[in-house]
Amino acid sequence: MLIVKPDEELGEYKEIGKLIDSTEHKRVTPPFMDESLICCECGARFLFSAGEKYHFYDHDFDYPRRCAKCRQARKRKNHPPTNYDEQ
């Protein structure tokens, strides 16, 4: 798989990754670069990094629609923490 990752020291992008080869087929992934997305909840811009894109691509996930802050708030709302000490 091919991943494009920013090189912070040089201020450029470099390609990292590998090609998966099998006897049945070849799978080559597109280059991944950091991308700025807009949260559907609060409208804030958030960074979707090349590493995250690779992970989402590899697991066949859709791109995230919410920033990290809104995702955490949504998780807390849907699954409130349980305090076992008060039981």
N, C-alpha and C positions, 0 to 999 in steps of 0.2 A: 504494500500500500504506500502511496506517496502522500507525504504530509509537507506542507509549506509552513515554516515556522519563522517568526521574526527573530533576527539576530540583534539583540538589544545593544551589544557593544558596537557593532558596525552600523546600526541603523538601517539594515537591509533585510531582505527575506532570503532564507536559504531552504533548500529542499531536503527533507529527511524522510525516511520511510523504506519500504520494501515492496517487492512484487510477490504476490502469492501465486504459485504455479502448481498445477495438478495435472494428472494425465487426462482428465475429462475436460477441463476448461482453464482459461486464464482469467484472472480478475485483476483489473487495473483500476485503481480509484483515481478520481480527479484530484488536482492539487487543492489543498485546503489553505485558506488565509483567514486571518481575523476579520470579523464583520461586526458592524454596529447594527443592533436591532432595536426596535421600539416596543416597550412593554404595553400590552393591551389593557392593563389595569390602570397604571398611573401615567402612562405616556412618556416615561423617562427612557433615555437611550441607555443600552447596556451592551457590553462587549461579549460577543460569542467567539471564543478563541479557536484557533486552528485545531488545538488538541481536543476541545469539546466537540467541534464539528466532526473530527475523525471518530470519536466515541459514538456520537449520535448516528453517523453514517454506518459504522460497523455493526451497531445493534438495530439498525433500521428504525430509528426513532424520528419523529417529526422535530423540526426546529423548535426551541423554546419560545413561548409567547409572552412569558412574564419575566421580569427581572428577579434577581435572587431575593430581594426584600419582599416583593409581592408573593413569590412562591412560598416563602417561610410563613407569611401572614395567612395565606390560604391553607397551608398544612395545619397551622395552629387552630384555625377556624373549624376545619373539617375533622381534626383529630386533637381535641384539647388534651393537655397533659393530665395525668391522673396522679393524685397525691395519695400514696398508699399509707402514709404516716397517720392520716386522720381517720382511717377506717377502724 
